[in-house]
Amino acid sequence: MQENSIDSFFEKIEDHRHHNKLHKLIDIIIIAICGVVAGADTYEQIENFGKKRKRWLLKFLELPHGIPSHDTLNVPAYVFPN
């Protein structure tokens, strides 16, 4: 991994998911960031962004199980637990 890569900024985030870890956390974070930058306001819109841009996202993300659903994209629920 390059020192200046995007994933280097997020590599210290702990993945607090206890089950259903089909999608890599870094893939979820990057899709969420890109979706919001593109104007998405909801998890459903981020999911739609991912589906529409899947071919582009595959150039730099693994996406072993495709685009995460809007429920999976709800990152704060497991990245920043109470």
Disulfide bonds with the S-S distance in Angstrom:
none
